[in-house]
């Protein structure tokens, strides 16, 4: 038990330290490249912190376990928006730019609709099966590549942040990559040790799956967004959440479907409904309370919805 507790602490240390290094390195990289911190959060940071979800889902696809691949992505996206964006906004209200409101947040909503339309044919149209085919996967990857290319093009020409320290390009890249690596490795240590401690304490496998394992793959996003909020870099945090959501659905599920077509017959409509509502809440936050900002009221609402969803999971599983 003592050894597992020490490993748990080491994992948390790597997560927090990795998040701080990643935020500093990626912010500096954004200034060196002349693009916004939001774009860096949306692309490099969002994809980097989604690496745990990618590994879990791709392994699930290779092993023919579609429930792991799809459930992992849906659960992570719900947690990204409701828990991570919610907690970040409670710490520091997140400003939403005109571009976020008109493009990025609607794209986040669009990918949820796309997943539903492509994967739920029988439920929607009464034909075929509820599954993601290889063609569906190819379509999702094409949408992902198109959006990423467009994001980098429209993000160029950003003015450097006033008074902010810019590191050398090599150091910035090294810190960004090193921060992501520390987050991933630290998250793995944390999940493995926490699971071992829970088993030693006699906690049920169901509880472990719903809490430790479900939250473990979202730990990098959580740590990065909290550190970004403390550093008053809300744009980076928002980009991380939206980028991770888009990467999870389009790249991870698209890639998983290319590896092996995946049945979505076990997809719970409540889970899908919560996923859809969470994506809509980001857009709604633009027009409620303090316009164009996810404020503390919105963040509290997000957290309450996440708590309600987790309570429903515990009662129905």
Buried (B, 14 or more C-beta within 10 A) or exposed (E): EEEBEEBBEBBBBBBBBBBBBBBBBBBBBBBBBEBBBBBBBBBBBBBBBBBBBBBBBBBBBEEEBBBBBBBBBBBBBBBBBBBBBBBBBBBBBBBBBEBBBEBBBBBBBBBBEBBBEBBBBBBEEEEEBBBBBBEBBBBBBEBBEEBBEEBBEEBEEBEEBEEEEBBEEEBBBBBBBBBBBBBBBBBBBBBBBBBBBBEEEEBEEEEBEBBBBBBBBBBBBBBBBBBBBBBEBBBBBBBBBBBBBBBBBBBBBBBBBBBBBBBBBEBEEEBBEBBBBBBBBBBEBBEBBBEBBBBBBBBBBBBEBBEEBBEEBEEEE
